[in-house]
Amino acid sequence: MPKIVSHLWFAKEAREAVSFYVSTIPNSTVSGETAVPAETPSGPPGSVKVIEFTLEGQNFIALEAGPLDPFNHAFSILVECDSQDEIDRIWDAFLANGGEAEQCGWLKDRWGLSWQVAPRVLGEMISSPDRDRAKRATEAMLGMVKVDIAALERAFNQSN
């Protein structure tokens, strides 16, 4: 079976980014760090760093190899949370570390990587067979910056 690993290219500060991610996301670890021993298009031996890590069981590699393409919204990491406290803790940690809040539970970390911090229940609401309830939850979420579970539930459970 192939192993699927998300690969993130950082111009600089990959170690700082990974340290922040694993300290913020529960059940996360760094499993290894290697300096590439050969000359690469990015620089001399040892200048390119490869860091292997997991975030809640999902495998990642961070490559620090100088500027190439910046991160953009085409790739994001979704953190599905079980409680408002968990959303608040993760959201606040990213903002306190230089992140920028965006709409609908999205934020951009200080390295430019996009994250979605959302309640697991949001997916259940949006996929509800009751399309009116799903629409109300979706519309409520679209008006939020940081997602508020109680407000989603009120919209979802609202009587017509």
N, C-alpha and C positions, 0 to 999 in steps of 0.2 A: 504494500500500500504506500502511495506517495505521502509525504508529509507536507502539509500546507503551512507556510510561514509568511506572515506579512512583513515586508521589508521596507524600512523607513530610511531615507537618505537625509542626513543632517549635514549642513555646511560646517557647523561647529557645535560644540556643547552637547554632543550625543550622550556622554556619561551623565551630565547634569540632568538632561531630559529624562533619561531612563531612571535615574535615582529618584527623581520627583514622581514619575509614573508609578513605580513599584511601592513608594511610600504612601501614595494616595489611594491606589486601587487595592482592595483587599485580596488576599491570597495571591500575591504577585512576588516574583523573585527574579534576580539576575542569575543566569546560569553560566555565563562565561564572557570573557573579554579577551580579544586577540588584536595585536597589532600586525597588520599585513607585512610579511617579511621581505617583500619584493618591491621594486620600483613599479609604480602604477601611473596612469595618466593623471592621477590626483596628487602625486608627490613621491618623495623618496621612501625607501624602506622604513617602516615604522610610523609613517605619517597618517596612514589610513587605519582607523579603528573599527572593529566589528564587535558589537555587544549583543549577546543572546539573552533574551528575557521572556518571561511569561506574565501576562496580566489576566488574573482569574482563569488560568488554564489555557489561554490563547497564546500561541507562540508568535514571537516577533524577533526581528533582527534590526538593530539600529546600526547604520553605517555612518561614520563620520569621515567624510572624504572631500571636504571643500564644497564650494557652491556649484550647483548644477541647476535643477529646476526647483522652484519653491513649492511647498505644500499648497494645496488648494482644496476647495470643497468637493472635488471629484472623489476624494478618499477621506473618510472620517472613521473614527472609532466610536461605536455606540456602547455606552455603559448603561445597562439596564439595572435599575435600582428597585429594591423591594419596599422602600419607605421614603417619606419626605425627608427624614433626618439624614438618610444616606445621600439623597440628591443634594441637600443643603451642604453637607460636609464636603462632598467631592466638588461641587460647583464653587463653593467659597474657597477651597484650596487652590483651584485653578486660577481664580481671579486674584487671589492674594499673591500668587506666583507670577503675576504679569500677564495673565490671560485677559481676553476681551469677550464680554457677553455678546451673543447674537440672538436672533429670534428662535422661537420654537424649541428651546432646550439646547441649542447649539452654542458652542463657544470655540474660540481659537486660543490655543495655548501660546506661551511667549515665544515658542519656536515656529509658530505658524501652522501647526497641525490642528485640524478640525476635530472636535469631539461633540458627541451628542450625549447629554446626561438626561435620561428619561426614565420614567417609571415603567416597569415591566407591564403593568396593567394597561398602559396606553395602547400597546399593540392589540391586546384583547378587546379594548373598547372600539378601536378603529375597524377591527375585523368582525365586529358583532353582526350577526344576521339581521338584527334590527337596524336597518340603514339610517333611520331617523336619529336613533341614539348615537350611532357611529358618527353621523354628520355633526351633531351637537358637540361631541367630544373633540372632534377634529377642529371645528371652528373655535372652540375654546382654546385648544393648544396653539392654534395659529395666532392668537392674540397675546400669547405669553412670550416672555423672554426666558426666565427660569421656569420650568414646568412645576405647577402646583397641583398635586394629586387631589386635594379636597375640591378645588375648583373644577377639575376634570370630572370628578364623580358627581358634583352638583349638576353640571351640564348634561352628563350622560343619563342621569336619573330623573331629570326634569320631566314633569308631566306636560303634555300638550294642552 
